[in-house]
Amino acid sequence: MNGMNYLRNEQGITLTELLAALFISGMVLGGAMMALHAVHQWVQHSAQGSLERSERNRVMNVYATQLADSTSAVYFAASEQLRFKYMGKIYRSMIFDPAGSRLMLYDFFGNEEQFYDGAVTPETHPSLYGKALILTDQAAAVQYSRRDGKALDIPLEHGEWFSVTVTFQNRSSAVTRSISVKLLADQTLK
């Protein structure tokens, strides 16, 4: 019977104690949720920055690898187009579209005369451009310059240096990356 008396004297918790416990639990859970949200935002921001850096590096690596084996290059400012040639008459074209912030790589199927003709563009001669590859849609500007800093306005040949500078527009900031390239000297011409 002593056990029954013990249960009858047990009054439980009061409403005030219950509300205080709920309030404290809510504060702890709210703080934990805010901390979790902050960590999630930081991870998302870090991942986005990493993806943007990766894209910039990839674009500049494509430039470097494509131009590393080239023997000639010519730039046409009117069409924002850099054409370059490998030994063995393989032609390629890098075209910057400022309206779409797009940098594209094409195989160029023209002949030697068309290679040096600035009037030949994807709009005027679409059959000469194939295998389009979008390198980035985050390009704000692309600039080509000679080693002495002057604009790339004449064809470069065999062993000459030039620079490629790409400005990428990501989120709210612009980031500029540059590489220098030396064209190969075509030993088959000697």
Secondary structure by P-SEA (a helix, b strand, c coil): caaaaaaaacccccaaaaaaaaaaaaaaaaaaaaaaaaaaaaaaaaaaaaaaaaaaaaaaaaaaaaaccccbbbbbccccbbbbbcccbbbbbbbbbccccbbbbbbcccccccccccccccccccccccccccccccccbbbbbccccccccccccccccbbbbbbbbcccbbbbbbbbbbbccccccc
